[in-house]
Amino acid sequence: MGTEISLMWTSRWSMSKALYFMSRYSPIFDVPILLYYSLADNLSSEQCAQLQTASSWGTVFGIAVAEAILVLRTYALSGRNRNVLVFFVSLWLVGISATVVLLVLFEHSVVYGAAPSPFLPGCYMVEGNVIYAGIPFIIVLLNDTVIMAYTLWLGVKIFRYTKNPLITTLFRDGIMYYLLLFVISALNVALMLEAPSVSAQLLNTFLRVFHSVCSTRILLNARNVSLDEEEAHERRSITVPSIRISLAGIDSRF
């Protein structure tokens, strides 16, 4: 929290800062909705549908913002290459558009009913085409795979010749981000396509929150390294003149 306050709260507004706060704090709104949807008793079918829709759109929003941060990081690694930005933003927009369509189709296919046991709390989905909800996570996986392939290409071509701490941090965090989310996303898709509807969305919220954690950590680490570099540069610029002043004093005495 201290790092966030010092690096984000007091900094000037920018695209990265806006994306950070949207990704960091948006789970506060949709995760409680999902918890209520999953744990409350005596909810009507209409209420279940409304709560599930709100939670689903919150998940889409959160993952979309996290992916936008990943695009911003890739743009920075490319040396602010405008063609790279256009390509990955276009890929991001295509993925978001397809996800919106698929989510609408999924919401129209969902039917809620009584749970098979009175000991099961929350809403119970008795019917729904979960493949419509699973494909968007596959889209995220594919999008992240393209970004990671480009990142690895940059690493082989360019970054092996540099020891710049900021570039190293962005490269390292991007790889860790991809590996962790790839495993969770793959498990989530497999569960949604194979498990019964009652547990098909078990990892959705976990994945949504993990996107938030990883994407905001990328920005915090990058800003932290930049701050360290600035402070080191200031120390060097202060130390060198002070040495020269001391030497000048010695010269004057002798």
FENMONOR-V116115 format. One record per pair of residues at least 6 apart in sequence whose C-alpha atoms are under 8 Angstrom apart, sorted by the first residue. I is the first residue (numbers start at 0). GAP is how many residues later the second one is. D is the distance in whole Angstrom. If there is no record, write none. Layout:
i=(I,I)
gap=(GAP,GAP)
d=(D,D)
This chain:
i=(2,3,6,6,6,7,15,15,15,18,18,18,18,19,19,19,19,21,21,22,22,22,22,22,22,23,23,23,25,25,26,26,26,26,28,29,29,29,29,30,30,32,32,32,32,33,33,33,33,35,36,36,36,36,36,37,37,37,38,38,38,39,39,39,40,40,40,41,42,42,44,44,44,44,47,47,48,48,48,48,52,55,58,58,58,59,61,61,61,62,62,62,63,65,65,65,65,66,66,67,67,68,68,68,69,69,70,70,70,70,71,72,73,73,74,74,74,74,76,76,76,76,77,77,87,90,91,94,94,94,94,97,98,98,98,101,101,101,101,102,102,104,105,105,105,105,105,106,108,108,108,109,109,109,109,109,110,110,110,110,111,111,111,111,111,112,112,112,112,113,113,114,114,123,124,124,125,125,126,127,129,129,129,129,130,130,132,133,133,133,134,136,136,137,137,137,140,140,140,143,144,147,147,147,150,150,154,158,158,164,165,165,165,168,168,168,169,169,172,173,176,176,180,180,180,183,183,184,187,187,187,187,187,190,190,190,190,191,191,191,192,193)
gap=(217,216,213,216,217,9,53,56,203,46,47,49,50,49,195,196,199,40,43,39,42,43,189,192,193,188,189,192,32,36,31,35,182,185,29,24,25,28,29,24,174,18,19,21,22,17,18,21,171,86,11,14,15,85,86,83,84,85,82,83,84,81,82,83,80,81,82,80,79,80,66,67,68,78,64,75,58,61,62,63,54,47,145,146,149,39,146,149,150,145,148,149,32,145,146,149,150,25,148,21,24,146,147,150,104,145,14,17,18,76,13,97,73,77,6,7,9,10,74,90,93,94,6,76,59,52,51,41,44,45,48,38,36,37,40,30,31,33,34,29,30,27,22,23,24,26,27,21,18,19,20,15,16,17,18,19,14,15,16,17,11,12,13,14,15,10,11,12,13,9,10,8,9,74,72,73,71,72,70,69,62,63,67,70,61,62,59,55,58,59,54,48,52,47,48,51,41,44,45,34,33,26,27,30,20,23,16,8,9,60,56,59,60,52,53,56,48,52,45,44,37,38,26,29,30,19,23,22,13,14,15,16,19,8,9,10,11,7,8,9,7,6)
d=(8,7,7,7,7,7,7,8,7,6,8,8,7,8,8,6,7,8,7,6,6,6,5,8,7,6,7,6,8,7,8,7,7,8,8,7,5,5,7,7,7,6,8,7,6,7,7,6,8,7,6,6,7,6,6,7,4,6,5,4,8,6,5,8,6,6,8,8,7,7,8,5,7,8,7,6,8,8,8,7,7,8,8,7,6,8,7,8,7,6,6,7,7,6,6,5,8,8,8,8,7,6,8,8,8,7,7,6,7,8,8,7,7,7,6,8,6,6,8,7,7,8,7,8,8,7,7,8,6,7,8,7,8,5,8,5,7,8,7,6,6,7,7,6,7,5,6,8,7,5,6,7,8,5,4,7,6,6,5,6,7,6,5,5,7,8,6,6,6,8,6,8,5,6,6,6,7,8,8,8,6,7,8,8,7,6,8,6,6,7,8,7,7,8,8,7,6,7,8,7,8,7,7,7,7,8,8,8,8,7,6,6,6,7,7,8,7,7,6,8,6,8,7,8,7,8,7,7,8,8,5,7,8,8,6,8,8,8,4,6,7,8)
